[in-house]
Amino acid sequence: MREFKIDFNKTFKPFLLAYVCIFVIGIIIAAIFGVNLDTNFAGGTQITYSYSGELKVDDFEKEIDKVLDKDFTLTESTSVAGDTKTLEIELIGKNALSVDDQQELTSALQAKFKDNKIDVYGSNSASATLAGTFFVRSMVAVLLCAILVVIYVGIRFRKIGGISAA
């Protein structure tokens, strides 16, 4: 049987350079185009309404726009079993809703769409300060995990190059 040998030290610099280039390109693209953060990382409110029957999403969106006068995204979905239809409203950052605003919106939607039996299926709110803290802690956790993986691989493969192979 033929012995197969890889010289990791010879290929280390080209692969490191490729990795650094990809990383820098990713940072530049994120800086130019921005990153759309979820409510958990940017703060905001998510409200999910369940409904029955047929509902025109455009009419629902117009009613929300009348009541809120804030930027929001609306997502329609159906459960896997098909028994629950939901509409999720997401307001990010400064557009977050207070409890009173949520109740006002729910009352307006229930009054407008009486035949559809609209109910609050779920609600989630995160303050911008809490979301910022969560984001920083998440980034620290990812960085720490990456460092620990490199150390583990370095120890595990110490016979073929150690940390440089990692």
KACOR-V175212 format. One record per residue. SS is DSSP state (H for helix, E for strand, - for the rest). NEAR is the number of other C-alpha atoms within 12 Angstrom. D_CENTER is the distance of its C-alpha to the mean C-alpha in whole Angstrom. Layout:
ss=(SS SS)
near=(NEAR NEAR)
d_center=(D_CENTER D_CENTER)
This chain:
ss=(- - - - - - - H H H H H H H H H H H H H H H H H H H H H H H H H H - - - - - H H H H - E E E E E E E E - - - - - H H H H H H H H H H H H - - - - E E E E E E - - - - - - E E E E E E E E H H H - - - H H H H H H H H H H H H H H - H H H - - E E E E E E E E - H H H H H H H H H H H H H H H H H H H H H H H H H H H H H - H H H - H H H - -)
near=(3 4 5 6 8 12 13 20 18 13 15 18 15 13 17 18 13 14 14 14 14 14 14 14 14 16 15 14 13 14 12 10 10 11 14 14 20 24 33 29 27 29 30 34 36 34 37 31 34 32 31 22 17 18 23 16 22 14 16 33 28 19 24 34 21 17 23 27 17 23 22 27 25 26 22 24 20 18 13 9 8 11 13 23 28 32 34 30 40 38 38 31 29 21 26 32 33 22 16 12 20 30 19 19 31 33 22 23 33 24 17 22 26 18 15 22 24 29 30 25 20 19 27 26 32 30 26 25 19 19 24 22 18 22 21 17 15 16 15 14 14 14 14 14 14 15 16 17 17 20 19 17 20 19 18 18 18 16 14 18 20 18 22 24 26 25)
d_center=(50 49 47 43 42 40 40 37 38 39 36 34 34 33 30 29 30 28 25 25 25 22 20 22 21 18 18 20 18 15 18 19 17 14 10 8 6 4 7 7 8 10 11 12 13 12 16 16 20 22 25 28 30 29 27 27 23 25 27 24 22 26 26 23 24 27 26 23 24 21 18 16 14 15 14 17 17 20 20 21 25 25 26 23 22 19 18 15 15 12 13 12 14 17 17 16 19 22 23 26 24 22 26 27 25 25 29 29 27 29 32 31 30 33 33 30 30 26 25 22 20 17 16 14 14 13 16 15 17 15 12 14 15 12 11 14 15 12 14 17 16 15 18 20 19 20 24 25 24 26 29 29 29 32 34 34 35 37 40 39 38 36 33 34 33 30)
